[in-house]
Amino acid sequence: MPSRARIRTRTAVALGAAVLRFLRLVGKGATTLPGKAALAVDPGLLQALAADVPVACVTGTNGKTTTTRMLCAILRGRGRTVVTNRSGANLATGLATTLIESRKRLPDPKAVVVLEVDEAAFRRVAGPLAPRAAVVTNLFRDQLDRYGELATTLRFLSEGLDACGATLVANADDSLAASLGRGREDRALYFGFEPGAMLPPDAVRATEATHCLSCGAAYVYAARTYGHLGDFACPSCGWRRPAPSVTLRGILAESPTGSRAVLACGDEALEAHVPVPGRYNLYNALAAVSAAVALGEPFAEAVRLLPDTDVGFGRMELIQADDRRIRLVLVKNPAGFDQAVDFLTSADDVGGAVFALNDGIADGTDVSWIWDADLERLAARDRVPVRVGASGTRAADMALRLSYAGVPGDRIETDPDAHALVKRMLAACPPGSCLYVLPTYTAMLALRARLAAEFGLAGFWE
């Protein structure tokens, strides 16, 4: 006779599956509500569904979705049956929905679960999921109204790691992420840039995580990549960047379609093609390859399969719009905004740029972070687009920030309706050029839904 716990799990799964079918029938994404309903019936559902399948979790401030997509591409290329939360719904409810939807594939001997997990949620789901690998991409100040300061986020991740036995796959160049390996050295695998592939320390601006967690002294950097990432060392207590096992030795080429770089693991060095542009995505590639290695896949095979990655919705997503293009570049915190602006200023096909700022719960209700982003580099590099748009629920705040950054007022057009603004600005772009759209999360979802209907794009959950 089935146990009471098993009956509860079956009931929860049946309810979640029914809710999912109904929502999909009426055209909804159904990314969280099915899981919410199921977890209300069986709070132990995650553990029950993931008990007999290897799990990898990907968390951190920036790069979770892209790293997850890269890791999934590698594992699929290796013949694994991959279950993942493609929608990016990364709280417990979204994870439960993913497992419910894919429940028939979980018994497959080749099945593996790869889940993007919110940093705050990780401490609660790591124990039930019991991941074999836990990737921490980086830690930057993000959504202060929700996470608080970085010390709080770090504590959340540490508690999650204490609740499971996962191999920690951490960014060695990030002093915060790397610190999670202290006391967990026997299960830590680090990735990072080799110093020769970094920039001089004075070429990079850092406003956070600049002091040692142990003694409070200011770090000394031999080289940096962006933000507080780099070859750091504390001159007081001696804590320094741990030696990474998987490294980026050098960047061979960069283009709007991706990068070529040399990745190394031990004595093995291989040329890798990363099919997503932007230097920060090279870190995501390192994280994905390292996670694959932690799961037992050969380094050479992981590098070979990187080009199979499909770009996550809104993350450097390129949309063909007749004889013009739209590039969606999600921004959500100062460090990511800086990297997006760097990408914008380096592009040679810019016909215009739209900055869409929302203040929803998923964006962070405090939008003061836009003043910490270095938008001044647009004017400093003489790369202000001819047409600049400010949109979203906080369009006026965005326009003001752009004005203070040195964007001439006669170039700024403000409209809370992002889709209407994008349509007007796209029409004004020269044929063959690209309209760059830098939205926060909820602004991106709303805009992409309109663009999906217009250009036949797949749903964000597909």
N, C-alpha and C positions, 0 to 999 in steps of 0.2 A: 504494500500500500504506500503511495507516495507520501513523503513527509510533509508537514505543514509548511515548511520553508519552501519546498519545491512547488507546492500548490500556489503559494503566494507569488513566486517568481513567474509561473506560467500565467497566472491571472494578470500580473503586471504587464507581461509581454503582449498578451492578447489585447489588453486595453490600449497600450501604446501603439500597437500595429493598427488597430481600428481607427484611432485618432489620426494616425499618419495617412492611412488610405483616404479618409474623408477629406483631410486638408489638401492632399494632392489632387483629389477629384475636383475640388473647387478652385484649383490653380494656386494654392499657397505653397511656400517653401517647406513648411512642416519641419523646421530644424530643431525646435526646442519644446513645443507643447506636448508632443507624444512622450518625450522623455520625462517631462514634468509630471504628467499624469501617471506614468508607470512608476516613477520613484515615490510618488505619494502612496502607492499600494505596497511597494517593496523597496525600502531604503537601501537594501543590500543588493540591488539589481546589478550594479556595475561588477561587483565581485563575482556574482553568479554567472554572468554572461562571459566574462573575460578569464574565467578560471583555468581553462585548458588551452589557451592560445597565447603565443608570445606577444607582448605589447611594448611599443616604444612611445614615449611621450616627448613632445617638443614644446618647450616653454621659453620664456624670456620676453623682453620688451618689444624688440623689433625683429622681424624676419621669421616669425613662427610659421606663417602660412607658406611662404616660399620654401623654407627648409623642409617642411612637411611634404610639399609637392615633389621636391627633389628626391627625398628619401623614398617616397612611394614609387617614383619612376625607376629608381635603382632596383628596388625589391621586385617590382613587376618584371623588370628585365631579367631578373634572376629566376623567374618562374614562380614567384610567390603569389598567393591569392591575397591581395591587399584590401583591408577594410580601413577606411579613413573618413574623417569628418570634412569632406570637401567644402562644405558651406562655410567653414570657419567658426561654427557654433562651438565654443570651446569651454563652456561651463558644464557642470555635471549634467544638466538637462540635455544639452546638445550632444554630449558623449553618450548618454543613455539612448537618445534617439538614433544615433549612428549604429550602436550595437543591436538595437531592436530591428532596424531596417535591414541589417546585414546578418541577422541571426542564422540564416540557412547556410551561410558560407563559413561561419566560424568553426564547424566541425571538420572542415577540410584540413588534412594534415599539412598542407602547404600554406595555410592561412597565417597571416600576421596582421596585427592591429597597429596602425600608426596614427596617433591622435595629437593634434594641436591642442594644448591645454593652457588656459588662462593662468597667469602667475599666482593670483590669489586662490584660484580653485585647486591648484596643484597640491596644496597641503592636505586637502580633503579627499582628493580622488587617488592620490599616489598609493595609499595603503590598499584600498579595494582593487585597483587595477594591477598592482604588483608588477610594474614595468621592468623589463630586462635592461632597458636603456632609457635614460632621461637626459635630454639635450637642453642645455641652457645657452641660448644664442648670445645674449647680452643683457645688461640691465641699465636702463636710462630712466630718468625722471619722467613719469607718465601718469596722467589722470590723478593729480594730487587729491582731488575730492574723493577718490575711491581707494587708492593704494596708500596715500600718505607719502612720506619720504622713502628714499631708497632702502633705508635700514629695515623698514617694514616689509617691503617686497623680498628682501634678502632673507628675512626671518620666515616668511611664508614658504619659500623654496627649501630652506634648511629643514623645516618641519616635515615637508613632504618627503625629502630624501631620508630623513630619520624613520619614516613610516614604511619604507620599502628597501629592497636590497639592490636597486638598479645600479648599473654602471653609469656614473656621471660623465656625460660628454659635455665639456665646458670650454668656453672661449678663454684661452690662456692670456689673451691681450687685454681682457677686461678684468681689472683688479677685483671687481665685485663678483663676477661669475667665477673667476678663478679661486676666490676665497672659499667657495663652497667645497672645494677639494681638500681643504685643510682638515685633517682628522679622518678623511675618507680617501687617503692616498692609495689604498689597496684596491679601490674601485673607481678611480678617476682616469679619464682619457681626455687629454687636452688637444685643442686645435688652435692654429693662429698663423699670422704672417711671420715670415722670417724677417729680422731687422733690415736686411738689405732690400726688402720689397716695401718697406715703410717710407714715410716722409720724415724730413728733419723735424725735431720736436717743436721748433718755433713756427712751423708752417701750419700748425693745427690749433684751433681754438677749443679749449675745454673749460666748462663752467661747473662741472659736477664730478664727484668721485675722485677728487684730486689729492685726497689725503689718506694716509694709511689707516685701515680699520683697526689695527692693533694698537698703535701708539699715537696716532694723530699727526705724525710728521708729513710734510708735503712730499709727494712722490717726485723722483727725478726720472725723466724719460730720456732714453738714448735715441728713440725714434717713436713716431706715432703714425696712426692710420687716420682715424677721425674721432672726434669727441675725446673721451678719456681712454680710448683703446690704444695700446702700444706696448713698447718694451719698457715697463715700469720697474722701479726699485725704490724701496724705502731706505734712505740713508741712515735712519736711526736704529730700527730694529732688524733690518736685513731682509724683511719679506720682499720677495721679488716675483716677477713673472715666472711661472713654472714652465719647464721645457715642454713644448707641445710635441705630440707624437705624429700628428698630421699637419703639414705646413704648406703655405703658399710661398714658393721660392722666388717667383717673379711674374710680372704681368707682361704678356707678349703683345697683346693688342686689345683695344676697346672700341666698340662701335655701338650704334643704337640698337643692334640686335643681340648683343652679348659681348662676352670677353673670352680671350684665350689666355691661359695662365699655366704655369708649371706647378703641380702639386706633388708633394713628396711624403712618403711614409717609410721611415727607416732608410735603407739604401735605395729604395725604389722611387724614381722621379719620373712623372709622366705629364705630357701635355693634356690639358683639360679644356673642353669647350663648355662654357657656362652660357646657356641660351637666354639669359635674362640680363639686361644691361645694368650698369651701376656697380661701383666698387664694393658697396656694402653687400651686394649679392654674391661676391666672391667669398665673403664670410659665411653666407648661407650654404654655399657649395661645400666649403670645408666642413661645416657642421653636419651636412647630410652624408658626406663621404665617411666622416668619423663615426657617425651613428651606424652606418652600414657595417663598418669594420667591427664596431662593438657588438653587433648582432651576428658576427661570424662570417660576413661576406668578404671576399678578397678585395683588397684595395684597388687593384688594377681594373677589376670588373666594375667597381663602384664609379671610378673615374670614367670608364668607357661609356657607362649608361647615363651619365649626367645630361647629355644633349636631348634625351627623351623627355625631359621635364616640360610640362605644359604650364604656362604662366597662370598664377592665381588671379581671379577676377579682381580688377582694380589695382593690382600690383604690377605696374609697368605694362598693363594690358594695352595692346594696340588694336584699335578698331578702324577698319577701312571704311571711309565715308565717301564713296564715289572717287573723285580725283584728289581727295584730301584725307587726312588721318586724324584720329583722336587718340592721345596717349593718356591713360588714367594712371596717376601716381599717388597712391594713398599716403597721407601725412597724418600724424597723430601726436607728435611730441617734438620738442626743439631739435633733438639730434636727427630724427628722421626727416624733418623739414629741411634742415641744413643739407642733408645728402640729396634730397629731391631738388633743391635749388642748385646744387652743384651740377646735377645731371642736366637741369634745364639750361644752365649757362654754358655747358659744354656741347649742347646739341646744335647742329647746323641746319636744321629744318624747321625752326620755330616760326610759326605764322602768328601765334598769339598764345596767351596763357590765362587760365581762369583759376582763381583761388577760391574754393568754396568751404566756408567755415560754419559748422553747426555746433550747437552746445547741448546735444542730447546726452542721455546717460552713457551711451556707448562711446561718445566722443570725449566725455569729460565736461561737466557743466562749467568749470572754470576755464575760460579761454585766454587767460593772461599769459599762457605759455607762448603764444605767438610773438610776444615781445622778447623772449629769450632766443628765438630763432634768428639767425644772421641773414635776414633778408637784404641787408645793406649790400651784400655781395653782388646783387643784381646791378646796382648802379656803379659799385666800385669796379666791376669788371666790364662796364659799359655794355651790358647784355640785357638791358631792359627791353622786353618785347615791344613792338610797335603798338599792339593792342593788349591791354591787361584788364581782366574782369575780376570783380569781387562779388561773391555770392554767398548763399546760405542764410541760415537764420540770424547769423551775426555778420551779415554782409558789410554793414557800416563799420564794424570793428576791423574787419579785414581791409577795407579800403583805407581806413585811417593808418593802419600799420604799414601798408604799402606806401602811402604818402610819406610817412616818417622815414621809410627806408630809402627815399630818394626817387621814387617813381613819379614822374610828372603827373599832375592832376588831370591834365587834358588827355592822358592816355588811359585813365582808369574809368571803366564803366561799371556801375553798381546795379545789381538786380538780385533780389532774394530768390528768384526762380532760376535755379542753375541750368535747367534744361533749355529754357528760353534764351538765356544768355549764351550758352554754348552754341545753340543753333545760329544766333546772330553772328557770333564771332567766327564760327566755322565758315559761314558764307563769305565773310570778309577776308578770310585767309587766302593767300595766293594758291592756285592749283599746285599740287605736289608738296605742299607744306603740311605741317602737323600742328594741331591745337593741343597744347599741353594743359591738362586739367589736374590740379592738385587739391583734392577734396579730403575732408575728414571722413570718418567711417560712415555715419548715417547719411551724410551728403553724397558719398560715393554710392551707397546702396540705392538711394532714391534716383539719382541720375542714371546709374547703370540700368535700372529697371526700365526707364524710359528709352534708353539707347538700345537695350535688348529687344524691345518691341519694334523699334524702328529699323534695326539692322540685322535682326534674326540671330541674336546672340543666345548662347545656352544660359539657362537659369543658373544663379550663383551656387545652387546646391547640386548641380549636375556635373 
